[in-house]
Amino acid sequence: MKNRRIKIRDILKSTKPGTTVKAKGWVRTKRGNKNLNFIALNDGSTIHSIQIVVDVPEFEDNILQQITTGACISVNGTLVESMGKGQTVEIQAKEIKVYGTADPETYPLQKKGHSLEFLREIAHLRPRTNTFGAVLRVRHAMAFAIHKYFNDRGFCCLHTPIITGSDAEGAGNMFRVSTLDPECLPRTENGAVDYSRDFFGRETKLTVSGQLEGELAALALSEIYTFGPTFRAENSNTARHLAEFWMVEPEMAFYDLTDNMDLAEDFIKHLINHALTNCMDDLEFLNKMYDRDLVARMNSIVDNNFARLTYTEAVEILKKSGKDFEFPVNWGCDLQSEHETFLVETHFKKPVILTDYPRDIKAFYMKQNEGSKTVRAMDVLFPRIGEIIGGSQREENHEKLSARARELKIPEKDIWWYLETRKFGTAPHSGFGLGFERLILFVTGMSNIRDVIPFPRTPKNAEF
């Protein structure tokens, strides 16, 4: 269509000065004198802005006065070779239309250099900054790469329920979903809340994982993956925790633990390589502004095989390290961040996959090793992040799975459907979960998980 808007990303790639173009976007900066103005315009399609050259005498003062940082404008003009540094072309403005002004006295992003803490307080505007534009474009690229990876390998995307009656992890930190009036709760004879009168006729909560439902489909379709929001009601105000976050959870029939590890390593290398191939402009910006080692670290992940060892071997390494850990290391303990950091960043200097954890610190559904107190679990540990993937070979034996659930006091009435899959055509199967925001933390070099999700949900914060 003639004179249609062209994205700035595509304009900057143009090699045909002299053509007429139309650009639309938001003003990042405006400078100049009484004869010439220079406007940096960005539309979010790229980290780079395009320079608009304005011959001041050709425009009404009223129009130019409305063009301040944050204003939204449309520009018709001629593409010309740029005389400045940083880009090959710029637009010589012929016509400017102002869609929306931004009062310089009240627009919060008038100046550069705002702290990330300040920007979290204006989450409705922070996507307009270079930093969050870059983060959100990388996040999009990673989401696309996830779907493409699994689709190309014959996996089926499964949409699992957000509202559930089961706790997949057994952690108990779940958000309740109810239509009952909190001012007048119905009670049973013993005084408990009568959830039979609730919308679903039972107590329901927001899911912590789509894994259990994913297993059901894998035992019919062979290979599936889920990609959706999950929720945990942990009162954790840390740089690594969110109350609402996204999980990628593949489940595969006929995979053992080694197959599971092979897939996890290939999967995450593919994602990082996709970012290096398709997001370099944004990565170079983030590398310069936030993490000078970002691109080099990403390349090292792609170029090296992950170390693989058992939990028992890891404990021995930690004990012999001579390092005075804040949390002492003993067989059977849950490894802390300092332990994972030592293994990844000091001892092996590359990602680590730990396997065969003590069963007492892992979930009920993990397959038990014969004659051992361990289960066929695996965790992928990354530099700066710690655990980025957690998974296991699932227990396919009905009797063993039922016994383990009873041992952990998980009511059979809540997971009868899950147990029943082991009675009819059971099969060896495995799966894992990737914390999407933790992946984005690694790929962007950001240090706080609240800065890699558009609108973070944390304790006392659900405003936007």
Secondary structure by P-SEA (a helix, b strand, c coil): cccccccaaaaaacccccccbbbbbbbccccccccbbbbbcccccccbbbbbbbccccccaaaaaaccccccbbbbbbbcccccccccbbbcccbbbbcccccccccccccccccaaaaaaacccccccaaaaaaaaaaaaaaaaaaaaaaaabbbbbbcccccccccccccbbbbbbcccccbbbbccccccccccccccccccccccaaaaaaaaaacccccccbbbbbbccccccccccccbbbbbbbbccccaaaaaaaaaaaaaaaaaaaaaccaaaaaaaaaccccaaaaaaaaaaabbbbbbcaaaaaaaaaaccccccccccccccccaaaaaaacccccccbbbbcccccccccccccccccccccbbbbbbbcccccccccccccccaaaaaaaaaaacccccccaaaaaaaacccccccccccaaaaaaaaaacccccccccccccccccccc
